[in-house]
Amino acid sequence: MTTPTLTLDPADAVELAELLAFLGDWFDDAPDVVGGWLARFACYGYTLDELRADLDRFGFLLGSGGQRLLGERADQSADR
């Protein structure tokens, strides 16, 4: 069995990466609120940390340069 090839227009990839970054920033701004909503919505125990990791991985795969990989935010790295 071969793996299907998917081609994504670069402009679409940029838009998806921006959406993932927007969601990550929203999660960072209100983690308790968003985490509570997620706990009610995802009854099987999917946590905010897991969702953030998935968003970061997807953003990285879209070509974000890995800035959001493993929770590394550009604004946080400047503070170190």
PDB file of N, CA, C and O in Angstrom:
ATOM      1  N   MET A   1       0.845  -1.176   0.000  1.00  0.00           N
ATOM      2  CA  MET A   1       0.000   0.000   0.000  1.00  0.00           C
ATOM      3  C   MET A   1       0.890   1.239   0.000  1.00  0.00           C
ATOM      4  O   MET A   1       1.816   1.345   0.804  1.00  0.00           O
ATOM      5  N   THR A   2       0.611   2.160  -0.890  1.00  0.00           N
ATOM      6  CA  THR A   2       1.394   3.387  -0.962  1.00  0.00           C
ATOM      7  C   THR A   2       0.695   4.517  -0.216  1.00  0.00           C
ATOM      8  O   THR A   2      -0.531   4.549  -0.104  1.00  0.00           O
ATOM      9  N   THR A   3       1.495   5.429   0.283  1.00  0.00           N
ATOM     10  CA  THR A   3       0.959   6.588   0.975  1.00  0.00           C
ATOM     11  C   THR A   3       0.543   7.631  -0.056  1.00  0.00           C
ATOM     12  O   THR A   3       1.337   7.983  -0.929  1.00  0.00           O
ATOM     13  N   PRO A   4      -0.691   8.130   0.030  1.00  0.00           N
ATOM     14  CA  PRO A   4      -1.115   9.128  -0.944  1.00  0.00           C
ATOM     15  C   PRO A   4      -0.332  10.436  -0.760  1.00  0.00           C
ATOM     16  O   PRO A   4       0.059  10.797   0.350  1.00  0.00           O
ATOM     17  N   THR A   5      -0.121  11.113  -1.856  1.00  0.00           N
ATOM     18  CA  THR A   5       0.572  12.394  -1.837  1.00  0.00           C
ATOM     19  C   THR A   5      -0.453  13.512  -1.803  1.00  0.00           C
ATOM     20  O   THR A   5      -1.432  13.494  -2.549  1.00  0.00           O
ATOM     21  N   LEU A   6      -0.226  14.479  -0.938  1.00  0.00           N
ATOM     22  CA  LEU A   6      -1.118  15.625  -0.821  1.00  0.00           C
ATOM     23  C   LEU A   6      -0.326  16.874  -1.146  1.00  0.00           C
ATOM     24  O   LEU A   6       0.749  17.104  -0.590  1.00  0.00           O
ATOM     25  N   THR A   7      -0.857  17.670  -2.040  1.00  0.00           N
ATOM     26  CA  THR A   7      -0.214  18.928  -2.394  1.00  0.00           C
ATOM     27  C   THR A   7      -1.055  20.054  -1.837  1.00  0.00           C
ATOM     28  O   THR A   7      -2.271  20.097  -2.026  1.00  0.00           O
ATOM     29  N   LEU A   8      -0.388  20.969  -1.144  1.00  0.00           N
ATOM     30  CA  LEU A   8      -1.073  22.098  -0.526  1.00  0.00           C
ATOM     31  C   LEU A   8      -0.477  23.377  -1.078  1.00  0.00           C
ATOM     32  O   LEU A   8       0.740  23.565  -1.067  1.00  0.00           O
ATOM     33  N   ASP A   9      -1.333  24.244  -1.554  1.00  0.00           N
ATOM     34  CA  ASP A   9      -0.876  25.525  -2.066  1.00  0.00           C
ATOM     35  C   ASP A   9      -0.143  26.276  -0.951  1.00  0.00           C
ATOM     36  O   ASP A   9      -0.635  26.313   0.177  1.00  0.00           O
ATOM     37  N   PRO A  10       1.012  26.871  -1.233  1.00  0.00           N
ATOM     38  CA  PRO A  10       1.762  27.579  -0.185  1.00  0.00           C
ATOM     39  C   PRO A  10       0.945  28.656   0.525  1.00  0.00           C
ATOM     40  O   PRO A  10       1.092  28.838   1.734  1.00  0.00           O
ATOM     41  N   ALA A  11       0.098  29.362  -0.192  1.00  0.00           N
ATOM     42  CA  ALA A  11      -0.732  30.397   0.446  1.00  0.00           C
ATOM     43  C   ALA A  11      -1.710  29.765   1.440  1.00  0.00           C
ATOM     44  O   ALA A  11      -1.974  30.331   2.500  1.00  0.00           O
ATOM     45  N   ASP A  12      -2.239  28.605   1.099  1.00  0.00           N
ATOM     46  CA  ASP A  12      -3.135  27.899   2.017  1.00  0.00           C
ATOM     47  C   ASP A  12      -2.378  27.410   3.241  1.00  0.00           C
ATOM     48  O   ASP A  12      -2.900  27.450   4.356  1.00  0.00           O
ATOM     49  N   ALA A  13      -1.149  26.947   3.037  1.00  0.00           N
ATOM     50  CA  ALA A  13      -0.334  26.502   4.164  1.00  0.00           C
ATOM     51  C   ALA A  13      -0.055  27.657   5.117  1.00  0.00           C
ATOM     52  O   ALA A  13      -0.075  27.479   6.335  1.00  0.00           O
ATOM     53  N   VAL A  14       0.201  28.827   4.571  1.00  0.00           N
ATOM     54  CA  VAL A  14       0.435  30.012   5.409  1.00  0.00           C
ATOM     55  C   VAL A  14      -0.814  30.337   6.215  1.00  0.00           C
ATOM     56  O   VAL A  14      -0.726  30.614   7.411  1.00  0.00           O
ATOM     57  N   GLU A  15      -1.971  30.304   5.575  1.00  0.00           N
ATOM     58  CA  GLU A  15      -3.214  30.584   6.291  1.00  0.00           C
ATOM     59  C   GLU A  15      -3.473  29.577   7.402  1.00  0.00           C
ATOM     60  O   GLU A  15      -3.881  29.951   8.501  1.00  0.00           O
ATOM     61  N   LEU A  16      -3.239  28.308   7.121  1.00  0.00           N
ATOM     62  CA  LEU A  16      -3.415  27.289   8.157  1.00  0.00           C
ATOM     63  C   LEU A  16      -2.444  27.499   9.312  1.00  0.00           C
ATOM     64  O   LEU A  16      -2.829  27.377  10.475  1.00  0.00           O
ATOM     65  N   ALA A  17      -1.197  27.811   9.002  1.00  0.00           N
ATOM     66  CA  ALA A  17      -0.200  28.060  10.052  1.00  0.00           C
ATOM     67  C   ALA A  17      -0.593  29.271  10.891  1.00  0.00           C
ATOM     68  O   ALA A  17      -0.422  29.260  12.110  1.00  0.00           O
ATOM     69  N   GLU A  18      -1.120  30.316  10.250  1.00  0.00           N
ATOM     70  CA  GLU A  18      -1.571  31.496  10.991  1.00  0.00           C
ATOM     71  C   GLU A  18      -2.748  31.162  11.903  1.00  0.00           C
ATOM     72  O   GLU A  18      -2.821  31.655  13.029  1.00  0.00           O
ATOM     73  N   LEU A  19      -3.659  30.336  11.428  1.00  0.00           N
ATOM     74  CA  LEU A  19      -4.789  29.922  12.254  1.00  0.00           C
ATOM     75  C   LEU A  19      -4.313  29.121  13.459  1.00  0.00           C
ATOM     76  O   LEU A  19      -4.794  29.328  14.573  1.00  0.00           O
ATOM     77  N   LEU A  20      -3.375  28.213  13.243  1.00  0.00           N
ATOM     78  CA  LEU A  20      -2.829  27.433  14.354  1.00  0.00           C
ATOM     79  C   LEU A  20      -2.131  28.342  15.366  1.00  0.00           C
ATOM     80  O   LEU A  20      -2.261  28.139  16.573  1.00  0.00           O
ATOM     81  N   ALA A  21      -1.395  29.340  14.883  1.00  0.00           N
ATOM     82  CA  ALA A  21      -0.726  30.283  15.775  1.00  0.00           C
ATOM     83  C   ALA A  21      -1.751  31.103  16.554  1.00  0.00           C
ATOM     84  O   ALA A  21      -1.570  31.345  17.748  1.00  0.00           O
ATOM     85  N   PHE A  22      -2.824  31.531  15.892  1.00  0.00           N
ATOM     86  CA  PHE A  22      -3.893  32.272  16.558  1.00  0.00           C
ATOM     87  C   PHE A  22      -4.501  31.448  17.688  1.00  0.00           C
ATOM     88  O   PHE A  22      -4.683  31.943  18.800  1.00  0.00           O
ATOM     89  N   LEU A  23      -4.814  30.188  17.393  1.00  0.00           N
ATOM     90  CA  LEU A  23      -5.387  29.324  18.426  1.00  0.00           C
ATOM     91  C   LEU A  23      -4.410  29.128  19.583  1.00  0.00           C
ATOM     92  O   LEU A  23      -4.812  29.171  20.745  1.00  0.00           O
ATOM     93  N   GLY A  24      -3.138  28.914  19.275  1.00  0.00           N
ATOM     94  CA  GLY A  24      -2.142  28.761  20.330  1.00  0.00           C
ATOM     95  C   GLY A  24      -2.039  29.994  21.201  1.00  0.00           C
ATOM     96  O   GLY A  24      -1.922  29.883  22.422  1.00  0.00           O
ATOM     97  N   ASP A  25      -2.081  31.181  20.587  1.00  0.00           N
ATOM     98  CA  ASP A  25      -2.033  32.428  21.353  1.00  0.00           C
ATOM     99  C   ASP A  25      -3.268  32.572  22.240  1.00  0.00           C
ATOM    100  O   ASP A  25      -3.173  33.048  23.371  1.00  0.00           O
ATOM    101  N   TRP A  26      -4.428  32.159  21.724  1.00  0.00           N
ATOM    102  CA  TRP A  26      -5.655  32.220  22.513  1.00  0.00           C
ATOM    103  C   TRP A  26      -5.548  31.285  23.714  1.00  0.00           C
ATOM    104  O   TRP A  26      -5.941  31.647  24.823  1.00  0.00           O
ATOM    105  N   PHE A  27      -5.023  30.098  23.496  1.00  0.00           N
ATOM    106  CA  PHE A  27      -4.841  29.147  24.592  1.00  0.00           C
ATOM    107  C   PHE A  27      -3.896  29.712  25.641  1.00  0.00           C
ATOM    108  O   PHE A  27      -4.121  29.537  26.838  1.00  0.00           O
ATOM    109  N   ASP A  28      -2.842  30.390  25.200  1.00  0.00           N
ATOM    110  CA  ASP A  28      -1.885  30.989  26.130  1.00  0.00           C
ATOM    111  C   ASP A  28      -2.516  32.115  26.939  1.00  0.00           C
ATOM    112  O   ASP A  28      -2.162  32.321  28.100  1.00  0.00           O
ATOM    113  N   ASP A  29      -3.447  32.842  26.334  1.00  0.00           N
ATOM    114  CA  ASP A  29      -4.066  33.981  26.998  1.00  0.00           C
ATOM    115  C   ASP A  29      -5.047  33.561  28.079  1.00  0.00           C
ATOM    116  O   ASP A  29      -5.171  34.250  29.091  1.00  0.00           O
ATOM    117  N   ALA A  30      -5.740  32.458  27.892  1.00  0.00           N
ATOM    118  CA  ALA A  30      -6.760  32.039  28.853  1.00  0.00           C
ATOM    119  C   ALA A  30      -6.732  30.524  29.034  1.00  0.00           C
ATOM    120  O   ALA A  30      -7.718  29.854  28.728  1.00  0.00           O
ATOM    121  N   PRO A  31      -5.616  29.967  29.529  1.00  0.00           N
ATOM    122  CA  PRO A  31      -5.507  28.503  29.595  1.00  0.00           C
ATOM    123  C   PRO A  31      -6.541  27.856  30.513  1.00  0.00           C
ATOM    124  O   PRO A  31      -7.013  26.757  30.222  1.00  0.00           O
ATOM    125  N   ASP A  32      -6.900  28.506  31.605  1.00  0.00           N
ATOM    126  CA  ASP A  32      -7.881  27.900  32.510  1.00  0.00           C
ATOM    127  C   ASP A  32      -9.264  27.833  31.866  1.00  0.00           C
ATOM    128  O   ASP A  32      -9.964  26.826  31.979  1.00  0.00           O
ATOM    129  N   VAL A  33      -9.644  28.907  31.196  1.00  0.00           N
ATOM    130  CA  VAL A  33     -10.955  28.935  30.539  1.00  0.00           C
ATOM    131  C   VAL A  33     -10.995  27.941  29.382  1.00  0.00           C
ATOM    132  O   VAL A  33     -11.912  27.125  29.285  1.00  0.00           O
ATOM    133  N   VAL A  34      -9.996  28.016  28.509  1.00  0.00           N
ATOM    134  CA  VAL A  34      -9.975  27.127  27.348  1.00  0.00           C
ATOM    135  C   VAL A  34      -9.823  25.672  27.792  1.00  0.00           C
ATOM    136  O   VAL A  34     -10.455  24.782  27.223  1.00  0.00           O
ATOM    137  N   GLY A  35      -8.998  25.427  28.794  1.00  0.00           N
ATOM    138  CA  GLY A  35      -8.839  24.075  29.316  1.00  0.00           C
ATOM    139  C   GLY A  35     -10.142  23.528  29.879  1.00  0.00           C
ATOM    140  O   GLY A  35     -10.444  22.346  29.717  1.00  0.00           O
ATOM    141  N   GLY A  36     -10.915  24.386  30.541  1.00  0.00           N
ATOM    142  CA  GLY A  36     -12.218  23.966  31.058  1.00  0.00           C
ATOM    143  C   GLY A  36     -13.187  23.628  29.945  1.00  0.00           C
ATOM    144  O   GLY A  36     -13.909  22.633  30.014  1.00  0.00           O
ATOM    145  N   TRP A  37     -13.198  24.463  28.919  1.00  0.00           N
ATOM    146  CA  TRP A  37     -14.066  24.186  27.766  1.00  0.00           C
ATOM    147  C   TRP A  37     -13.664  22.874  27.104  1.00  0.00           C
ATOM    148  O   TRP A  37     -14.514  22.055  26.754  1.00  0.00           O
ATOM    149  N   LEU A  38     -12.374  22.688  26.941  1.00  0.00           N
ATOM    150  CA  LEU A  38     -11.894  21.464  26.300  1.00  0.00           C
ATOM    151  C   LEU A  38     -12.255  20.234  27.131  1.00  0.00           C
ATOM    152  O   LEU A  38     -12.634  19.202  26.576  1.00  0.00           O
ATOM    153  N   ALA A  39     -12.139  20.335  28.452  1.00  0.00           N
ATOM    154  CA  ALA A  39     -12.469  19.206  29.323  1.00  0.00           C
ATOM    155  C   ALA A  39     -13.947  18.819  29.185  1.00  0.00           C
ATOM    156  O   ALA A  39     -14.285  17.637  29.238  1.00  0.00           O
ATOM    157  N   ARG A  40     -14.820  19.808  29.010  1.00  0.00           N
ATOM    158  CA  ARG A  40     -16.248  19.511  28.834  1.00  0.00           C
ATOM    159  C   ARG A  40     -16.536  18.984  27.433  1.00  0.00           C
ATOM    160  O   ARG A  40     -17.407  18.133  27.254  1.00  0.00           O
ATOM    161  N   PHE A  41     -15.807  19.489  26.438  1.00  0.00           N
ATOM    162  CA  PHE A  41     -16.056  19.106  25.055  1.00  0.00           C
ATOM    163  C   PHE A  41     -15.454  17.743  24.724  1.00  0.00           C
ATOM    164  O   PHE A  41     -16.101  16.916  24.082  1.00  0.00           O
ATOM    165  N   ALA A  42     -14.234  17.511  25.155  1.00  0.00           N
ATOM    166  CA  ALA A  42     -13.517  16.272  24.847  1.00  0.00           C
ATOM    167  C   ALA A  42     -13.571  15.366  26.069  1.00  0.00           C
ATOM    168  O   ALA A  42     -12.638  15.328  26.871  1.00  0.00           O
ATOM    169  N   CYS A  43     -14.653  14.652  26.197  1.00  0.00           N
ATOM    170  CA  CYS A  43     -14.906  13.873  27.412  1.00  0.00           C
ATOM    171  C   CYS A  43     -13.931  12.713  27.605  1.00  0.00           C
ATOM    172  O   CYS A  43     -13.938  12.088  28.665  1.00  0.00           O
ATOM    173  N   TYR A  44     -13.114  12.415  26.635  1.00  0.00           N
ATOM    174  CA  TYR A  44     -12.192  11.285  26.748  1.00  0.00           C
ATOM    175  C   TYR A  44     -10.846  11.675  27.344  1.00  0.00           C
ATOM    176  O   TYR A  44      -9.925  10.859  27.334  1.00  0.00           O
ATOM    177  N   GLY A  45     -10.697  12.888  27.861  1.00  0.00           N
ATOM    178  CA  GLY A  45      -9.492  13.256  28.582  1.00  0.00           C
ATOM    179  C   GLY A  45      -8.413  13.938  27.769  1.00  0.00           C
ATOM    180  O   GLY A  45      -7.263  13.987  28.205  1.00  0.00           O
ATOM    181  N   TYR A  46      -8.743  14.461  26.610  1.00  0.00           N
ATOM    182  CA  TYR A  46      -7.784  15.206  25.787  1.00  0.00           C
ATOM    183  C   TYR A  46      -7.479  16.519  26.494  1.00  0.00           C
ATOM    184  O   TYR A  46      -8.383  17.316  26.744  1.00  0.00           O
ATOM    185  N   THR A  47      -6.215  16.746  26.816  1.00  0.00           N
ATOM    186  CA  THR A  47      -5.851  17.915  27.617  1.00  0.00           C
ATOM    187  C   THR A  47      -5.414  19.080  26.742  1.00  0.00           C
ATOM    188  O   THR A  47      -5.112  18.913  25.561  1.00  0.00           O
ATOM    189  N   LEU A  48      -5.387  20.262  27.345  1.00  0.00           N
ATOM    190  CA  LEU A  48      -4.932  21.450  26.635  1.00  0.00           C
ATOM    191  C   LEU A  48      -3.473  21.310  26.225  1.00  0.00           C
ATOM    192  O   LEU A  48      -3.095  21.749  25.139  1.00  0.00           O
ATOM    193  N   ASP A  49      -2.656  20.713  27.064  1.00  0.00           N
ATOM    194  CA  ASP A  49      -1.251  20.494  26.702  1.00  0.00           C
ATOM    195  C   ASP A  49      -1.126  19.581  25.478  1.00  0.00           C
ATOM    196  O   ASP A  49      -0.270  19.801  24.622  1.00  0.00           O
ATOM    197  N   GLU A  50      -1.974  18.566  25.398  1.00  0.00           N
ATOM    198  CA  GLU A  50      -1.952  17.675  24.236  1.00  0.00           C
ATOM    199  C   GLU A  50      -2.409  18.413  22.980  1.00  0.00           C
ATOM    200  O   GLU A  50      -1.836  18.244  21.903  1.00  0.00           O
ATOM    201  N   LEU A  51      -3.442  19.230  23.133  1.00  0.00           N
ATOM    202  CA  LEU A  51      -3.928  20.002  21.997  1.00  0.00           C
ATOM    203  C   LEU A  51      -2.868  20.990  21.523  1.00  0.00           C
ATOM    204  O   LEU A  51      -2.658  21.147  20.320  1.00  0.00           O
ATOM    205  N   ARG A  52      -2.195  21.661  22.470  1.00  0.00           N
ATOM    206  CA  ARG A  52      -1.118  22.585  22.105  1.00  0.00           C
ATOM    207  C   ARG A  52      -0.009  21.849  21.354  1.00  0.00           C
ATOM    208  O   ARG A  52       0.503  22.348  20.352  1.00  0.00           O
ATOM    209  N   ALA A  53       0.357  20.670  21.835  1.00  0.00           N
ATOM    210  CA  ALA A  53       1.410  19.888  21.172  1.00  0.00           C
ATOM    211  C   ALA A  53       0.991  19.519  19.755  1.00  0.00           C
ATOM    212  O   ALA A  53       1.805  19.572  18.833  1.00  0.00           O
ATOM    213  N   ASP A  54      -0.272  19.147  19.575  1.00  0.00           N
ATOM    214  CA  ASP A  54      -0.757  18.822  18.235  1.00  0.00           C
ATOM    215  C   ASP A  54      -0.732  20.051  17.328  1.00  0.00           C
ATOM    216  O   ASP A  54      -0.308  19.963  16.175  1.00  0.00           O
ATOM    217  N   LEU A  55      -1.182  21.190  17.842  1.00  0.00           N
ATOM    218  CA  LEU A  55      -1.152  22.424  17.046  1.00  0.00           C
ATOM    219  C   LEU A  55       0.274  22.786  16.654  1.00  0.00           C
ATOM    220  O   LEU A  55       0.537  23.170  15.514  1.00  0.00           O
ATOM    221  N   ASP A  56       1.187  22.661  17.605  1.00  0.00           N
ATOM    222  CA  ASP A  56       2.588  22.967  17.330  1.00  0.00           C
ATOM    223  C   ASP A  56       3.162  22.036  16.261  1.00  0.00           C
ATOM    224  O   ASP A  56       3.887  22.472  15.366  1.00  0.00           O
ATOM    225  N   ARG A  57       2.829  20.756  16.368  1.00  0.00           N
ATOM    226  CA  ARG A  57       3.329  19.779  15.388  1.00  0.00           C
ATOM    227  C   ARG A  57       2.767  20.082  14.005  1.00  0.00           C
ATOM    228  O   ARG A  57       3.499  20.052  13.016  1.00  0.00           O
ATOM    229  N   PHE A  58       1.472  20.374  13.931  1.00  0.00           N
ATOM    230  CA  PHE A  58       0.870  20.688  12.636  1.00  0.00           C
ATOM    231  C   PHE A  58       1.475  21.966  12.058  1.00  0.00           C
ATOM    232  O   PHE A  58       1.761  22.032  10.862  1.00  0.00           O
ATOM    233  N   GLY A  59       1.668  22.972  12.895  1.00  0.00           N
ATOM    234  CA  GLY A  59       2.291  24.211  12.432  1.00  0.00           C
ATOM    235  C   GLY A  59       3.687  23.969  11.912  1.00  0.00           C
ATOM    236  O   GLY A  59       4.080  24.520  10.884  1.00  0.00           O
ATOM    237  N   PHE A  60       4.437  23.147  12.618  1.00  0.00           N
ATOM    238  CA  PHE A  60       5.794  22.808  12.186  1.00  0.00           C
ATOM    239  C   PHE A  60       5.764  22.100  10.834  1.00  0.00           C
ATOM    240  O   PHE A  60       6.557  22.410   9.945  1.00  0.00           O
ATOM    241  N   LEU A  61       4.849  21.154  10.688  1.00  0.00           N
ATOM    242  CA  LEU A  61       4.750  20.414   9.432  1.00  0.00           C
ATOM    243  C   LEU A  61       4.335  21.309   8.269  1.00  0.00           C
ATOM    244  O   LEU A  61       4.649  21.027   7.113  1.00  0.00           O
ATOM    245  N   LEU A  62       3.625  22.393   8.586  1.00  0.00           N
ATOM    246  CA  LEU A  62       3.224  23.335   7.542  1.00  0.00           C
ATOM    247  C   LEU A  62       4.355  24.288   7.165  1.00  0.00           C
ATOM    248  O   LEU A  62       4.231  25.056   6.211  1.00  0.00           O
ATOM    249  N   GLY A  63       5.442  24.238   7.904  1.00  0.00           N
ATOM    250  CA  GLY A  63       6.579  25.066   7.548  1.00  0.00           C
ATOM    251  C   GLY A  63       6.744  26.301   8.388  1.00  0.00           C
ATOM    252  O   GLY A  63       7.256  27.311   7.905  1.00  0.00           O
ATOM    253  N   SER A  64       6.325  26.250   9.633  1.00  0.00           N
ATOM    254  CA  SER A  64       6.446  27.417  10.500  1.00  0.00           C
ATOM    255  C   SER A  64       7.872  27.609  11.002  1.00  0.00           C
ATOM    256  O   SER A  64       8.120  28.516  11.795  1.00  0.00           O
ATOM    257  N   GLY A  65       8.798  26.792  10.569  1.00  0.00           N
ATOM    258  CA  GLY A  65      10.172  26.918  11.015  1.00  0.00           C
ATOM    259  C   GLY A  65      10.400  26.353  12.393  1.00  0.00           C
ATOM    260  O   GLY A  65      11.487  26.512  12.949  1.00  0.00           O
ATOM    261  N   GLY A  66       9.409  25.698  12.962  1.00  0.00           N
ATOM    262  CA  GLY A  66       9.558  25.076  14.267  1.00  0.00           C
ATOM    263  C   GLY A  66       9.459  26.032  15.431  1.00  0.00           C
ATOM    264  O   GLY A  66       9.715  25.625  16.564  1.00  0.00           O
ATOM    265  N   GLN A  67       9.098  27.295  15.208  1.00  0.00           N
ATOM    266  CA  GLN A  67       9.032  28.257  16.304  1.00  0.00           C
ATOM    267  C   GLN A  67       8.036  27.833  17.375  1.00  0.00           C
ATOM    268  O   GLN A  67       8.240  28.108  18.557  1.00  0.00           O
ATOM    269  N   ARG A  68       6.967  27.169  16.971  1.00  0.00           N
ATOM    270  CA  ARG A  68       5.955  26.777  17.939  1.00  0.00           C
ATOM    271  C   ARG A  68       6.109  25.319  18.370  1.00  0.00           C
ATOM    272  O   ARG A  68       5.324  24.824  19.179  1.00  0.00           O
ATOM    273  N   LEU A  69       7.117  24.632  17.832  1.00  0.00           N
ATOM    274  CA  LEU A  69       7.317  23.231  18.184  1.00  0.00           C
ATOM    275  C   LEU A  69       7.676  23.104  19.646  1.00  0.00           C
ATOM    276  O   LEU A  69       8.504  23.860  20.153  1.00  0.00           O
ATOM    277  N   LEU A  70       7.064  22.159  20.324  1.00  0.00           N
ATOM    278  CA  LEU A  70       7.296  21.882  21.747  1.00  0.00           C
ATOM    279  C   LEU A  70       7.021  23.086  22.639  1.00  0.00           C
ATOM    280  O   LEU A  70       7.663  23.254  23.675  1.00  0.00           O
ATOM    281  N   GLY A  71       6.070  23.919  22.239  1.00  0.00           N
ATOM    282  CA  GLY A  71       5.655  25.030  23.076  1.00  0.00           C
ATOM    283  C   GLY A  71       6.575  26.226  23.040  1.00  0.00           C
ATOM    284  O   GLY A  71       6.359  27.173  23.797  1.00  0.00           O
ATOM    285  N   GLU A  72       7.580  26.231  22.204  1.00  0.00           N
ATOM    286  CA  GLU A  72       8.517  27.355  22.121  1.00  0.00           C
ATOM    287  C   GLU A  72       7.857  28.489  21.369  1.00  0.00           C
ATOM    288  O   GLU A  72       7.575  28.374  20.177  1.00  0.00           O
ATOM    289  N   ARG A  73       7.613  29.573  22.057  1.00  0.00           N
ATOM    290  CA  ARG A  73       6.999  30.752  21.451  1.00  0.00           C
ATOM    291  C   ARG A  73       8.076  31.806  21.237  1.00  0.00           C
ATOM    292  O   ARG A  73       8.959  31.981  22.077  1.00  0.00           O
ATOM    293  N   ALA A  74       8.000  32.496  20.128  1.00  0.00           N
ATOM    294  CA  ALA A  74       9.011  33.506  19.806  1.00  0.00           C
ATOM    295  C   ALA A  74       9.100  34.556  20.898  1.00  0.00           C
ATOM    296  O   ALA A  74      10.195  35.002  21.240  1.00  0.00           O
ATOM    297  N   ASP A  75       7.945  34.963  21.459  1.00  0.00           N
ATOM    298  CA  ASP A  75       7.966  36.000  22.489  1.00  0.00           C
ATOM    299  C   ASP A  75       8.549  35.468  23.796  1.00  0.00           C
ATOM    300  O   ASP A  75       9.107  36.247  24.569  1.00  0.00           O
ATOM    301  N   GLN A  76       8.440  34.179  24.065  1.00  0.00           N
ATOM    302  CA  GLN A  76       8.999  33.605  25.295  1.00  0.00           C
ATOM    303  C   GLN A  76      10.498  33.437  25.176  1.00  0.00           C
ATOM    304  O   GLN A  76      11.217  33.649  26.153  1.00  0.00           O
ATOM    305  N   SER A  77      10.992  33.059  24.005  1.00  0.00           N
ATOM    306  CA  SER A  77      12.413  32.821  23.860  1.00  0.00           C
ATOM    307  C   SER A  77      13.207  34.106  24.021  1.00  0.00           C
ATOM    308  O   SER A  77      14.366  34.062  24.435  1.00  0.00           O
ATOM    309  N   ALA A  78      12.610  35.250  23.703  1.00  0.00           N
ATOM    310  CA  ALA A  78      13.290  36.528  23.866  1.00  0.00           C
ATOM    311  C   ALA A  78      13.450  36.899  25.335  1.00  0.00           C
ATOM    312  O   ALA A  78      14.349  37.661  25.692  1.00  0.00           O
ATOM    313  N   ASP A  79      12.570  36.355  26.195  1.00  0.00           N
ATOM    314  CA  ASP A  79      12.595  36.673  27.621  1.00  0.00           C
ATOM    315  C   ASP A  79      13.668  35.899  28.361  1.00  0.00           C
ATOM    316  O   ASP A  79      13.984  36.238  29.501  1.00  0.00           O
ATOM    317  N   ARG A  80      14.237  34.874  27.754  1.00  0.00           N
ATOM    318  CA  ARG A  80      15.190  34.004  28.449  1.00  0.00           C
ATOM    319  C   ARG A  80      16.571  34.596  28.475  1.00  0.00           C
ATOM    320  O   ARG A  80      17.493  33.991  29.022  1.00  0.00           O
TER     321      ARG A  80
END
